[in-house]
Amino acid sequence: MHIVHVFAHVKPDQVEAFRQATIVNAQTSCQTEAGVVRFDVLQQQDDPTRFCLVEVYRTAEDAGLHKQTSHYKLWRDTVATMMAQPRSSLSFTNIFPEDRQWHPKQQPLATIAPSRRKAKGVSPVRPQ
C-alpha cells in the first residue's frame, strides 16, 4: 500500500467550502478509481482550519493516476484560493495491518440511504 497524508491549512472563512469540495473529491475517488483503497478527510479538533487527508492507494502509480483525474484537477483548482498556506504531504509505506488484510472499499455513509443505514447497523454521524 502507498499512503499519503496531505495537510491543508484553510482560510477561516473558507472552511465549509473546503470541506464540501474535499468530500466530493474523496467520494468520487473512492467510487471511480480502482487504485484507491481508502480516502479519509479529517479535521483538526482544536483548529478547524486544519485538515489531514489520508489517501490509501494500492501502489505509488495509483497515487500518480489520481492526480490525472478530472475530479482531482477540479478539486485542486477549486481549493487553491482557499488555502491559508500551501498544502504539504508525506508518503508512507504500510507496515501493519498487512496489505492483504486491508478491507475493501467501504461505501461512504453519505451514499447509504437512511432506510438502509438501520439495516446495515450504521448510525449517522452527528455534528458535535
N, CA, C and O atoms as a printed pandas DataFrame, in Angstrom:
     atom_number atom_name residue_name chain_id  residue_number  x_coord  y_coord  z_coord
0              1         N          MET        A               1    0.843   -1.180    0.000
1              2        CA          MET        A               1    0.000    0.000    0.000
2              3         C          MET        A               1    0.889    1.244    0.000
3              4         O          MET        A               1    1.979    1.259    0.572
4              5         N          HIS        A               2    0.397    2.255   -0.644
5              6        CA          HIS        A               2    1.061    3.560   -0.676
6              7         C          HIS        A               2    0.100    4.538   -0.008
7              8         O          HIS        A               2   -1.024    4.728   -0.471
8              9         N          ILE        A               3    0.545    5.150    1.071
9             10        CA          ILE        A               3   -0.328    6.010    1.873
10            11         C          ILE        A               3    0.216    7.429    1.858
11            12         O          ILE        A               3    1.405    7.653    2.082
12            13         N          VAL        A               4   -0.664    8.381    1.594
13            14        CA          VAL        A               4   -0.285    9.787    1.550
14            15         C          VAL        A               4   -1.126   10.544    2.564
15            16         O          VAL        A               4   -2.349   10.405    2.604
16            17         N          HIS        A               5   -0.455   11.348    3.383
17            18        CA          HIS        A               5   -1.145   12.277    4.282
18            19         C          HIS        A               5   -0.944   13.671    3.699
19            20         O          HIS        A               5    0.186   14.140    3.563
20            21         N          VAL        A               6   -2.036   14.320    3.361
21            22        CA          VAL        A               6   -1.997   15.679    2.821
22            23         C          VAL        A               6   -2.470   16.616    3.923
23            24         O          VAL        A               6   -3.535   16.410    4.505
24            25         N          PHE        A               7   -1.677   17.646    4.209
25            26        CA          PHE        A               7   -2.003   18.601    5.261
26            27         C          PHE        A               7   -2.437   19.916    4.622
27            28         O          PHE        A               7   -1.734   20.470    3.777
28            29         N          ALA        A               8   -3.596   20.404    5.034
29            30        CA          ALA        A               8   -4.138   21.643    4.474
30            31         C          ALA        A               8   -4.512   22.593    5.601
31            32         O          ALA        A               8   -5.176   22.209    6.564
32            33         N          HIS        A               9   -4.076   23.835    5.465
33            34        CA          HIS        A               9   -4.469   24.905    6.383
34            35         C          HIS        A               9   -5.313   25.874    5.558
35            36         O          HIS        A               9   -4.827   26.498    4.615
36            37         N          VAL        A              10   -6.582   25.986    5.934
37            38        CA          VAL        A              10   -7.578   26.701    5.141
38            39         C          VAL        A              10   -7.898   28.049    5.788
39            40         O          VAL        A              10   -7.870   28.180    7.012
40            41         N          LYS        A              11   -8.198   29.041    4.964
41            42        CA          LYS        A              11   -8.640   30.338    5.482
42            43         C          LYS        A              11   -9.925   30.137    6.287
43            44         O          LYS        A              11  -10.794   29.369    5.874
44            45         N          PRO        A              12  -10.057   30.820    7.432
45            46        CA          PRO        A              12  -11.226   30.599    8.301
46            47         C          PRO        A              12  -12.574   30.741    7.596
47            48         O          PRO        A              12  -13.504   29.988    7.888
48            49         N          ASP        A              13  -12.691   31.686    6.681
49            50        CA          ASP        A              13  -13.977   31.887    6.008
50            51         C          ASP        A              13  -14.213   30.889    4.865
51            52         O          ASP        A              13  -15.242   30.950    4.192
52            53         N          GLN        A              14  -13.270   29.981    4.650
53            54        CA          GLN        A              14  -13.377   29.006    3.566
54            55         C          GLN        A              14  -13.514   27.561    4.062
55            56         O          GLN        A              14  -13.528   26.628    3.259
56            57         N          VAL        A              15  -13.613   27.375    5.380
57            58        CA          VAL        A              15  -13.625   26.028    5.955
58            59         C          VAL        A              15  -14.756   25.176    5.391
59            60         O          VAL        A              15  -14.511   24.054    4.948
60            61         N          GLU        A              16  -15.974   25.675    5.394
61            62        CA          GLU        A              16  -17.108   24.863    4.939
62            63         C          GLU        A              16  -17.013   24.566    3.446
63            64         O          GLU        A              16  -17.303   23.448    3.021
64            65         N          ALA        A              17  -16.616   25.542    2.654
65            66        CA          ALA        A              17  -16.467   25.311    1.212
66            67         C          ALA        A              17  -15.374   24.272    0.944
67            68         O          ALA        A              17  -15.522   23.421    0.067
68            69         N          PHE        A              18  -14.284   24.345    1.698
69            70        CA          PHE        A              18  -13.212   23.360    1.551
70            71         C          PHE        A              18  -13.706   21.968    1.929
71            72         O          PHE        A              18  -13.447   20.994    1.222
72            73         N          ARG        A              19  -14.414   21.885    3.040
73            74        CA          ARG        A              19  -14.957   20.589    3.480
74            75         C          ARG        A              19  -15.814   19.964    2.384
75            76         O          ARG        A              19  -15.637   18.795    2.041
76            77         N          GLN        A              20  -16.733   20.741    1.842
77            78        CA          GLN        A              20  -17.657   20.210    0.841
78            79         C          GLN        A              20  -16.926   19.774   -0.429
79            80         O          GLN        A              20  -17.182   18.689   -0.951
80            81         N          ALA        A              21  -16.022   20.612   -0.923
81            82        CA          ALA        A              21  -15.275   20.262   -2.138
82            83         C          ALA        A              21  -14.418   19.019   -1.914
83            84         O          ALA        A              21  -14.279   18.183   -2.807
84            85         N          THR        A              22  -13.852   18.905   -0.731
85            86        CA          THR        A              22  -12.967   17.782   -0.426
86            87         C          THR        A              22  -13.750   16.485   -0.266
87            88         O          THR        A              22  -13.289   15.426   -0.693
88            89         N          ILE        A              23  -14.917   16.559    0.337
89            90        CA          ILE        A              23  -15.766   15.369    0.463
90            91         C          ILE        A              23  -16.161   14.852   -0.920
91            92         O          ILE        A              23  -16.124   13.646   -1.165
92            93         N          VAL        A              24  -16.535   15.749   -1.816
93            94        CA          VAL        A              24  -16.900   15.335   -3.183
94            95         C          VAL        A              24  -15.706   14.653   -3.853
95            96         O          VAL        A              24  -15.866   13.611   -4.489
96            97         N          ASN        A              25  -14.516   15.232   -3.715
97            98        CA          ASN        A              25  -13.320   14.632   -4.309
98            99         C          ASN        A              25  -13.047   13.253   -3.713
99           100         O          ASN        A              25  -12.737   12.312   -4.444
100          101         N          ALA        A              26  -13.157   13.127   -2.405
101          102        CA          ALA        A              26  -12.896   11.844   -1.744
102          103         C          ALA        A              26  -13.912   10.789   -2.180
103          104         O          ALA        A              26  -13.540    9.661   -2.502
104          105         N          GLN        A              27  -15.187   11.156   -2.189
105          106        CA          GLN        A              27  -16.226   10.203   -2.595
106          107         C          GLN        A              27  -16.039    9.761   -4.041
107          108         O          GLN        A              27  -16.137    8.574   -4.351
108          109         N          THR        A              28  -15.772   10.710   -4.915
109          110        CA          THR        A              28  -15.590   10.384   -6.332
110          111         C          THR        A              28  -14.358    9.506   -6.526
111          112         O          THR        A              28  -14.372    8.582   -7.339
112          113         N          SER        A              29  -13.300    9.795   -5.784
113          114        CA          SER        A              29  -12.085    8.977   -5.866
114          115         C          SER        A              29  -12.378    7.539   -5.479
115          116         O          SER        A              29  -11.959    6.608   -6.166
116          117         N          CYS        A              30  -13.101    7.354   -4.375
117          118        CA          CYS        A              30  -13.433    6.001   -3.899
118          119         C          CYS        A              30  -14.348    5.266   -4.873
119          120         O          CYS        A              30  -14.232    4.052   -5.044
120          121         N          GLN        A              31  -15.243    5.993   -5.501
121          122        CA          GLN        A              31  -16.230    5.368   -6.380
122          123         C          GLN        A              31  -15.702    5.072   -7.780
123          124         O          GLN        A              31  -16.214    4.178   -8.454
124          125         N          THR        A              32  -14.686    5.806   -8.225
125          126        CA          THR        A              32  -14.282    5.687   -9.629
126          127         C          THR        A              32  -12.855    5.208   -9.862
127          128         O          THR        A              32  -12.517    4.829  -10.983
128          129         N          GLU        A              33  -12.016    5.215   -8.844
129          130        CA          GLU        A              33  -10.612    4.851   -9.036
130          131         C          GLU        A              33  -10.329    3.481   -8.427
131          132         O          GLU        A              33  -10.430    3.300   -7.213
132          133         N          ALA        A              34   -9.978    2.527   -9.271
133          134        CA          ALA        A              34   -9.708    1.167   -8.792
134          135         C          ALA        A              34   -8.515    1.118   -7.844
135          136         O          ALA        A              34   -8.456    0.241   -6.982
136          137         N          GLY        A              35   -7.574    2.030   -7.982
137          138        CA          GLY        A              35   -6.374    2.021   -7.145
138          139         C          GLY        A              35   -6.533    2.682   -5.796
139          140         O          GLY        A              35   -5.607    2.654   -4.986
140          141         N          VAL        A              36   -7.691    3.279   -5.532
141          142        CA          VAL        A              36   -7.939    3.918   -4.236
142          143         C          VAL        A              36   -8.539    2.881   -3.297
143          144         O          VAL        A              36   -9.591    2.306   -3.575
144          145         N          VAL        A              37   -7.854    2.651   -2.183
145          146        CA          VAL        A              37   -8.335    1.711   -1.175
146          147         C          VAL        A              37   -9.168    2.448   -0.136
147          148         O          VAL        A              37  -10.171    1.927    0.352
148          149         N          ARG        A              38   -8.747    3.657    0.197
149          150        CA          ARG        A              38   -9.428    4.432    1.234
150          151         C          ARG        A              38   -9.058    5.898    1.051
151          152         O          ARG        A              38   -7.974    6.216    0.563
152          153         N          PHE        A              39   -9.970    6.792    1.449
153          154        CA          PHE        A              39   -9.711    8.232    1.351
154          155         C          PHE        A              39  -10.464    8.883    2.497
155          156         O          PHE        A              39  -11.680    9.061    2.425
156          157         N          ASP        A              40   -9.745    9.240    3.551
157          158        CA          ASP        A              40  -10.354    9.845    4.739
158          159         C          ASP        A              40  -10.105   11.345    4.754
159          160         O          ASP        A              40   -9.023   11.806    4.390
160          161         N          VAL        A              41  -11.104   12.099    5.173
161          162        CA          VAL        A              41  -10.990   13.547    5.330
162          163         C          VAL        A              41  -11.120   13.831    6.817
163          164         O          VAL        A              41  -12.170   13.588    7.411
164          165         N          LEU        A              42  -10.051   14.346    7.421
165          166        CA          LEU        A              42  -10.013   14.602    8.855
166          167         C          LEU        A              42   -9.867   16.092    9.117
167          168         O          LEU        A              42   -9.152   16.790    8.397
168          169         N          GLN        A              43  -10.548   16.576   10.154
169          170        CA          GLN        A              43  -10.467   17.982   10.547
170          171         C          GLN        A              43   -9.910   18.039   11.961
171          172         O          GLN        A              43  -10.365   17.312   12.844
172          173         N          GLN        A              44   -8.928   18.898   12.173
173          174        CA          GLN        A              44   -8.278   19.001   13.481
174          175         C          GLN        A              44   -9.270   19.506   14.523
175          176         O          GLN        A              44   -9.992   20.472   14.278
176          177         N          GLN        A              45   -9.308   18.856   15.684
177          178        CA          GLN        A              45  -10.294   19.191   16.711
178          179         C          GLN        A              45  -10.074   20.574   17.315
179          180         O          GLN        A              45  -11.037   21.306   17.544
180          181         N          ASP        A              46   -8.832   20.936   17.573
181          182        CA          ASP        A              46   -8.576   22.208   18.254
182          183         C          ASP        A              46   -8.320   23.372   17.299
183          184         O          ASP        A              46   -8.115   24.503   17.741
184          185         N          ASP        A              47   -8.331   23.103   15.995
185          186        CA          ASP        A              47   -8.171   24.160   14.994
186          187         C          ASP        A              47   -8.910   23.725   13.727
187          188         O          ASP        A              47   -8.333   23.041   12.881
188          189         N          PRO        A              48  -10.180   24.116   13.589
189          190        CA          PRO        A              48  -10.991   23.646   12.465
190          191         C          PRO        A              48  -10.528   24.131   11.093
191          192         O          PRO        A              48  -11.105   23.738   10.079
192          193         N          THR        A              49   -9.504   24.971   11.040
193          194        CA          THR        A              49   -8.972   25.403    9.745
194          195         C          THR        A              49   -7.906   24.443    9.220
195          196         O          THR        A              49   -7.375   24.636    8.126
196          197         N          ARG        A              50   -7.599   23.415    9.998
197          198        CA          ARG        A              50   -6.549   22.463    9.598
198          199         C          ARG        A              50   -7.153   21.088    9.313
199          200         O          ARG        A              50   -7.964   20.568   10.079
200          201         N          PHE        A              51   -6.732   20.528    8.195
201          202        CA          PHE        A              51   -7.241   19.243    7.729
202          203         C          PHE        A              51   -6.088   18.302    7.399
203          204         O          PHE        A              51   -4.981   18.731    7.072
204          205         N          CYS        A              52   -6.380   17.015    7.494
205          206        CA          CYS        A              52   -5.464   15.979    7.024
206          207         C          CYS        A              52   -6.272   15.029    6.147
207          208         O          CYS        A              52   -7.293   14.490    6.575
208          209         N          LEU        A              53   -5.810   14.834    4.934
209          210        CA          LEU        A              53   -6.428   13.871    4.030
210          211         C          LEU        A              53   -5.560   12.620    4.059
211          212         O          LEU        A              53   -4.360   12.686    3.793
212          213         N          VAL        A              54   -6.154   11.502    4.377
213          214        CA          VAL        A              54   -5.429   10.232    4.421
214          215         C          VAL        A              54   -5.860    9.436    3.194
215          216         O          VAL        A              54   -6.977    8.924    3.124
216          217         N          GLU        A              55   -4.958    9.346    2.243
217          218        CA          GLU        A              55   -5.245    8.707    0.963
218          219         C          GLU        A              55   -4.464    7.395    0.892
219          220         O          GLU        A              55   -3.237    7.394    0.985
220          221         N          VAL        A              56   -5.171    6.292    0.727
221          222        CA          VAL        A              56   -4.532    4.977    0.666
222          223         C          VAL        A              56   -4.714    4.415   -0.744
223          224         O          VAL        A              56   -5.833    4.224   -1.220
224          225         N          TYR        A              57   -3.588    4.160   -1.388
225          226        CA          TYR        A              57   -3.572    3.630   -2.753
226          227         C          TYR        A              57   -2.926    2.247   -2.762
227          228         O          TYR        A              57   -2.121    1.928   -1.887
228          229         N          ARG        A              58   -3.273    1.446   -3.730
229          230        CA          ARG        A              58   -2.641    0.127   -3.866
230          231         C          ARG        A              58   -1.157    0.269   -4.202
231          232         O          ARG        A              58   -0.330   -0.495   -3.706
232          233         N          THR        A              59   -0.823    1.249   -5.045
233          234        CA          THR        A              59    0.570    1.459   -5.462
234          235         C          THR        A              59    0.848    2.959   -5.566
235          236         O          THR        A              59   -0.074    3.774   -5.596
236          237         N          ALA        A              60    2.130    3.305   -5.621
237          238        CA          ALA        A              60    2.513    4.703   -5.840
238          239         C          ALA        A              60    2.022    5.177   -7.208
239          240         O          ALA        A              60    1.682    6.347   -7.380
240          241         N          GLU        A              61    1.988    4.269   -8.171
241          242        CA          GLU        A              61    1.494    4.620   -9.503
242          243         C          GLU        A              61    0.022    5.029   -9.443
243          244         O          GLU        A              61   -0.406    5.934  -10.160
244          245         N          ASP        A              62   -0.744    4.362   -8.588
245          246        CA          ASP        A              62   -2.159    4.722   -8.429
246          247         C          ASP        A              62   -2.305    6.135   -7.870
247          248         O          ASP        A              62   -3.234    6.856   -8.236
248          249         N          ALA        A              63   -1.394    6.530   -6.986
249          250        CA          ALA        A              63   -1.420    7.901   -6.457
250          251         C          ALA        A              63   -1.169    8.898   -7.587
251          252         O          ALA        A              63   -1.803    9.951   -7.644
252          253         N          GLY        A              64   -0.250    8.563   -8.476
253          254        CA          GLY        A              64    0.009    9.419   -9.630
254          255         C          GLY        A              64   -1.177    9.493  -10.576
255          256         O          GLY        A              64   -1.488   10.558  -11.109
256          257         N          LEU        A              65   -1.833    8.368  -10.783
257          258        CA          LEU        A              65   -3.023    8.347  -11.639
258          259         C          LEU        A              65   -4.142    9.201  -11.049
259          260         O          LEU        A              65   -4.895    9.838  -11.785
260          261         N          HIS        A              66   -4.250    9.213   -9.718
261          262        CA          HIS        A              66   -5.275   10.029   -9.052
262          263         C          HIS        A              66   -5.132   11.495   -9.456
263          264         O          HIS        A              66   -6.126   12.174   -9.710
264          265         N          LYS        A              67   -3.904   11.973   -9.513
265          266        CA          LYS        A              67   -3.676   13.390   -9.834
266          267         C          LYS        A              67   -3.947   13.722  -11.297
267          268         O          LYS        A              67   -3.925   14.891  -11.681
268          269         N          GLN        A              68   -4.201   12.716  -12.107
269          270        CA          GLN        A              68   -4.536   12.939  -13.515
270          271         C          GLN        A              68   -6.043   12.949  -13.761
271          272         O          GLN        A              68   -6.484   13.237  -14.873
272          273         N          THR        A              69   -6.832   12.639  -12.739
273          274        CA          THR        A              69   -8.285   12.562  -12.928
274          275         C          THR        A              69   -8.905   13.953  -13.001
275          276         O          THR        A              69   -8.369   14.917  -12.455
276          277         N          SER        A              70  -10.027   14.037  -13.675
277          278        CA          SER        A              70  -10.718   15.327  -13.790
278          279         C          SER        A              70  -11.254   15.781  -12.438
279          280         O          SER        A              70  -11.256   16.980  -12.156
280          281         N          HIS        A              71  -11.711   14.853  -11.591
281          282        CA          HIS        A              71  -12.242   15.279  -10.290
282          283         C          HIS        A              71  -11.136   15.813   -9.384
283          284         O          HIS        A              71  -11.372   16.747   -8.618
284          285         N          TYR        A              72   -9.930   15.240   -9.455
285          286        CA          TYR        A              72   -8.820   15.787   -8.664
286          287         C          TYR        A              72   -8.458   17.185   -9.162
287          288         O          TYR        A              72   -8.288   18.106   -8.363
288          289         N          LYS        A              73   -8.340   17.343  -10.483
289          290        CA          LYS        A              73   -7.970   18.648  -11.043
290          291         C          LYS        A              73   -9.008   19.705  -10.695
291          292         O          LYS        A              73   -8.655   20.847  -10.401
292          293         N          LEU        A              74  -10.287   19.335  -10.726
293          294        CA          LEU        A              74  -11.346   20.265  -10.331
294          295         C          LEU        A              74  -11.185   20.644   -8.864
295          296         O          LEU        A              74  -11.266   21.822   -8.517
296          297         N          TRP        A              75  -10.958   19.652   -7.995
297          298        CA          TRP        A              75  -10.757   19.924   -6.564
298          299         C          TRP        A              75   -9.548   20.837   -6.358
299          300         O          TRP        A              75   -9.647   21.838   -5.649
300          301         N          ARG        A              76   -8.414   20.502   -6.968
301          302        CA          ARG        A              76   -7.180   21.286   -6.829
302          303         C          ARG        A              76   -7.413   22.743   -7.211
303          304         O          ARG        A              76   -7.000   23.651   -6.489
304          305         N          ASP        A              77   -8.071   22.964   -8.337
305          306        CA          ASP        A              77   -8.315   24.329   -8.796
306          307         C          ASP        A              77   -9.338   25.040   -7.920
307          308         O          ASP        A              77   -9.220   26.242   -7.680
308          309         N          THR        A              78  -10.340   24.310   -7.440
309          310        CA          THR        A              78  -11.383   24.896   -6.596
310          311         C          THR        A              78  -10.825   25.360   -5.263
311          312         O          THR        A              78  -11.171   26.443   -4.791
312          313         N          VAL        A              79   -9.963   24.554   -4.645
313          314        CA          VAL        A              79   -9.485   24.881   -3.293
314          315         C          VAL        A              79   -8.230   25.750   -3.283
315          316         O          VAL        A              79   -7.798   26.186   -2.216
316          317         N          ALA        A              80   -7.646   26.008   -4.429
317          318        CA          ALA        A              80   -6.379   26.752   -4.492
318          319         C          ALA        A              80   -6.447   28.081   -3.749
319          320         O          ALA        A              80   -5.520   28.423   -3.015
320          321         N          THR        A              81   -7.518   28.827   -3.925
321          322        CA          THR        A              81   -7.619   30.141   -3.277
322          323         C          THR        A              81   -8.116   30.050   -1.834
323          324         O          THR        A              81   -8.161   31.059   -1.130
324          325         N          MET        A              82   -8.483   28.861   -1.397
325          326        CA          MET        A              82   -8.973   28.668   -0.026
326          327         C          MET        A              82   -7.842   28.448    0.976
327          328         O          MET        A              82   -8.064   28.506    2.185
328          329         N          MET        A              83   -6.643   28.197    0.482
329          330        CA          MET        A              83   -5.527   27.835    1.347
330          331         C          MET        A              83   -4.956   29.042    2.089
331          332         O          MET        A              83   -4.720   30.095    1.497
332          333         N          ALA        A              84   -4.738   28.870    3.400
333          334        CA          ALA        A              84   -4.048   29.889    4.192
334          335         C          ALA        A              84   -2.545   29.782    3.968
335          336         O          ALA        A              84   -1.814   30.759    4.124
336          337         N          GLN        A              85   -2.096   28.595    3.603
337          338        CA          GLN        A              85   -0.698   28.343    3.245
338          339         C          GLN        A              85   -0.688   27.145    2.303
339          340         O          GLN        A              85   -1.666   26.400    2.240
340          341         N          PRO        A              86    0.402   26.953    1.574
341          342        CA          PRO        A              86    0.432   25.833    0.623
342          343         C          PRO        A              86    0.249   24.479    1.321
343          344         O          PRO        A              86    0.716   24.273    2.441
344          345         N          ARG        A              87   -0.438   23.566    0.634
345          346        CA          ARG        A              87   -0.596   22.208    1.162
346          347         C          ARG        A              87    0.762   21.516    1.200
347          348         O          ARG        A              87    1.662   21.835    0.423
348          349         N          SER        A              88    0.889   20.566    2.116
349          350        CA          SER        A              88    2.090   19.735    2.175
350          351         C          SER        A              88    1.649   18.285    2.302
351          352         O          SER        A              88    0.493   18.004    2.619
352          353         N          SER        A              89    2.576   17.367    2.052
353          354        CA          SER        A              89    2.209   15.954    2.154
354          355         C          SER        A              89    3.409   15.119    2.566
355          356         O          SER        A              89    4.563   15.512    2.398
356          357         N          LEU        A              90    3.096   13.958    3.109
357          358        CA          LEU        A              90    4.087   12.941    3.450
358          359         C          LEU        A              90    3.588   11.620    2.893
359          360         O          LEU        A              90    2.389   11.342    2.916
360          361         N          SER        A              91    4.509   10.803    2.390
361          362        CA          SER        A              91    4.145    9.486    1.867
362          363         C          SER        A              91    4.674    8.408    2.798
363          364         O          SER        A              91    5.763    8.525    3.360
364          365         N          PHE        A              92    3.874    7.347    2.951
365          366        CA          PHE        A              92    4.209    6.259    3.861
366          367         C          PHE        A              92    4.068    4.924    3.151
367          368         O          PHE        A              92    3.336    4.793    2.170
368          369         N          THR        A              93    4.785    3.935    3.670
369          370        CA          THR        A              93    4.626    2.547    3.262
370          371         C          THR        A              93    3.921    1.829    4.397
371          372         O          THR        A              93    4.272    2.011    5.562
372          373         N          ASN        A              94    2.954    1.034    4.074
373          374        CA          ASN        A              94    2.188    0.309    5.078
374          375         C          ASN        A              94    3.045   -0.740    5.783
375          376         O          ASN        A              94    3.824   -1.447    5.144
376          377         N          ILE        A              95    2.896   -0.836    7.103
377          378        CA          ILE        A              95    3.572   -1.853    7.909
378          379         C          ILE        A              95    2.550   -2.832    8.485
379          380         O          ILE        A              95    2.685   -4.045    8.326
380          381         N          PHE        A              96    1.523   -2.296    9.157
381          382        CA          PHE        A              96    0.504   -3.130    9.804
382          383         C          PHE        A              96   -0.819   -2.401    9.768
383          384         O          PHE        A              96   -0.843   -1.194   10.009
384          385         N          PRO        A              97   -1.915   -3.068    9.482
385          386        CA          PRO        A              97   -2.008   -4.482    9.126
386          387         C          PRO        A              97   -1.400   -4.735    7.753
387          388         O          PRO        A              97   -1.198   -3.807    6.969
388          389         N          GLU        A              98   -1.114   -5.996    7.473
389          390        CA          GLU        A              98   -0.547   -6.353    6.178
390          391         C          GLU        A              98   -1.494   -5.914    5.065
391          392         O          GLU        A              98   -2.708   -5.848    5.255
392          393         N          ASP        A              99   -0.923   -5.619    3.910
393          394        CA          ASP        A              99   -1.726   -5.137    2.780
394          395         C          ASP        A              99   -2.931   -6.034    2.504
395          396         O          ASP        A              99   -4.021   -5.535    2.226
396          397         N          ARG        A             100   -2.746   -7.340    2.576
397          398        CA          ARG        A             100   -3.844   -8.265    2.257
398          399         C          ARG        A             100   -4.960   -8.208    3.290
399          400         O          ARG        A             100   -6.050   -8.724    3.044
400          401         N          GLN        A             101   -4.707   -7.587    4.447
401          402        CA          GLN        A             101   -5.721   -7.509    5.496
402          403         C          GLN        A             101   -6.561   -6.238    5.419
403          404         O          GLN        A             101   -7.520   -6.076    6.173
404          405         N          TRP        A             102   -6.199   -5.338    4.508
405          406        CA          TRP        A             102   -6.998   -4.128    4.360
406          407         C          TRP        A             102   -8.368   -4.526    3.852
407          408         O          TRP        A             102   -8.497   -5.400    2.995
408          409         N          HIS        A             103   -9.380   -3.883    4.383
409          410        CA          HIS        A             103  -10.750   -4.164    3.963
410          411         C          HIS        A             103  -10.996   -3.533    2.600
411          412         O          HIS        A             103  -10.385   -2.517    2.270
412          413         N          PRO        A             104  -11.881   -4.122    1.809
413          414        CA          PRO        A             104  -12.244   -3.481    0.542
414          415         C          PRO        A             104  -12.891   -2.132    0.820
415          416         O          PRO        A             104  -13.293   -1.840    1.946
416          417         N          LYS        A             105  -12.982   -1.335   -0.196
417          418        CA          LYS        A             105  -13.588   -0.010   -0.046
418          419         C          LYS        A             105  -14.934   -0.115    0.643
419          420         O          LYS        A             105  -15.761   -0.963    0.310
420          421         N          GLN        A             106  -15.132    0.762    1.608
421          422        CA          GLN        A             106  -16.427    0.830    2.271
422          423         C          GLN        A             106  -17.237    1.932    1.614
423          424         O          GLN        A             106  -16.693    2.958    1.205
424          425         N          GLN        A             107  -18.529    1.716    1.516
425          426        CA          GLN        A             107  -19.404    2.718    0.928
426          427         C          GLN        A             107  -19.486    3.899    1.888
427          428         O          GLN        A             107  -19.813    3.705    3.058
428          429         N          PRO        A             108  -19.196    5.140    1.422
429          430        CA          PRO        A             108  -19.300    6.296    2.304
430          431         C          PRO        A             108  -20.705    6.405    2.884
431          432         O          PRO        A             108  -21.689    6.157    2.187
432          433         N          LEU        A             109  -20.800    6.773    4.149
433          434        CA          LEU        A             109  -22.079    6.867    4.845
434          435         C          LEU        A             109  -23.056    7.768    4.099
435          436         O          LEU        A             109  -24.252    7.482    4.042
436          437         N          ALA        A             110  -22.546    8.851    3.531
437          438        CA          ALA        A             110  -23.427    9.805    2.854
438          439         C          ALA        A             110  -24.140    9.183    1.657
439          440         O          ALA        A             110  -25.171    9.694    1.219
440          441         N          THR        A             111  -23.602    8.086    1.126
441          442        CA          THR        A             111  -24.235    7.467   -0.042
442          443         C          THR        A             111  -25.183    6.336    0.342
443          444         O          THR        A             111  -25.823    5.744   -0.527
444          445         N          ILE        A             112  -25.278    6.029    1.637
445          446        CA          ILE        A             112  -26.190    4.981    2.096
446          447         C          ILE        A             112  -27.517    5.628    2.476
447          448         O          ILE        A             112  -27.555    6.501    3.343
448          449         N          ALA        A             113  -28.592    5.210    1.840
449          450        CA          ALA        A             113  -29.914    5.769    2.139
450          451         C          ALA        A             113  -30.238    5.548    3.616
451          452         O          ALA        A             113  -29.917    4.493    4.163
452          453         N          PRO        A             114  -30.879    6.543    4.279
453          454        CA          PRO        A             114  -31.207    6.400    5.700
454          455         C          PRO        A             114  -31.930    5.106    6.033
455          456         O          PRO        A             114  -31.685    4.521    7.088
456          457         N          SER        A             115  -32.821    4.642    5.150
457          458        CA          SER        A             115  -33.555    3.404    5.425
458          459         C          SER        A             115  -32.625    2.192    5.433
459          460         O          SER        A             115  -32.899    1.209    6.122
460          461         N          ARG        A             116  -31.527    2.252    4.675
461          462        CA          ARG        A             116  -30.577    1.139    4.623
462          463         C          ARG        A             116  -29.558    1.217    5.753
463          464         O          ARG        A             116  -28.962    0.202    6.113
464          465         N          ARG        A             117  -29.346    2.420    6.326
465          466        CA          ARG        A             117  -28.380    2.554    7.413
466          467         C          ARG        A             117  -28.773    1.675    8.591
467          468         O          ARG        A             117  -27.930    1.005    9.188
468          469         N          LYS        A             118  -30.069    1.683    8.922
469          470        CA          LYS        A             118  -30.542    0.881   10.041
470          471         C          LYS        A             118  -30.338   -0.601    9.746
471          472         O          LYS        A             118  -29.912   -1.361   10.615
472          473         N          ALA        A             119  -30.643   -1.007    8.516
473          474        CA          ALA        A             119  -30.483   -2.415    8.140
474          475         C          ALA        A             119  -29.022   -2.842    8.188
475          476         O          ALA        A             119  -28.718   -3.992    8.502
476          477         N          LYS        A             120  -28.115   -1.913    7.877
477          478        CA          LYS        A             120  -26.692   -2.221    7.901
478          479         C          LYS        A             120  -26.106   -2.039    9.300
479          480         O          LYS        A             120  -24.944   -2.370    9.535
480          481         N          GLY        A             121  -26.914   -1.510   10.237
481          482        CA          GLY        A             121  -26.402   -1.256   11.576
482          483         C          GLY        A             121  -25.510   -0.032   11.636
483          484         O          GLY        A             121  -24.628    0.056   12.490
484          485         N          VAL        A             122  -25.735    0.916   10.731
485          486        CA          VAL        A             122  -24.921    2.117   10.650
486          487         C          VAL        A             122  -25.698    3.285   11.216
487          488         O          VAL        A             122  -26.843    3.529   10.835
488          489         N          SER        A             123  -25.076    3.998   12.117
489          490        CA          SER        A             123  -25.700    5.192   12.681
490          491         C          SER        A             123  -25.154    6.410   11.968
491          492         O          SER        A             123  -23.963    6.455   11.662
492          493         N          PRO        A             124  -25.993    7.402   11.694
493          494        CA          PRO        A             124  -25.477    8.619   11.074
494          495         C          PRO        A             124  -24.557    9.344   12.045
495          496         O          PRO        A             124  -24.756    9.295   13.258
496          497         N          VAL        A             125  -23.555   10.013   11.506
497          498        CA          VAL        A             125  -22.640   10.791   12.324
498          499         C          VAL        A             125  -23.310   12.107   12.656
499          500         O          VAL        A             125  -23.800   12.799   11.764
500          501         N          ARG        A             126  -23.336   12.451   13.896
501          502        CA          ARG        A             126  -23.958   13.696   14.340
502          503         C          ARG        A             126  -22.872   14.737   14.610
503          504         O          ARG        A             126  -21.874   14.418   15.257
504          505         N          PRO        A             127  -23.041   15.981   14.128
505          506        CA          PRO        A             127  -22.065   17.028   14.425
506          507         C          PRO        A             127  -22.038   17.305   15.922
507          508         O          PRO        A             127  -23.056   17.209   16.608
508          509         N          GLN        A             128  -20.869   17.645   16.404
509          510        CA          GLN        A             128  -20.729   17.942   17.839
510          511         C          GLN        A             128  -20.909   19.408   18.110
511          512         O          GLN        A             128  -20.825   19.838   19.260
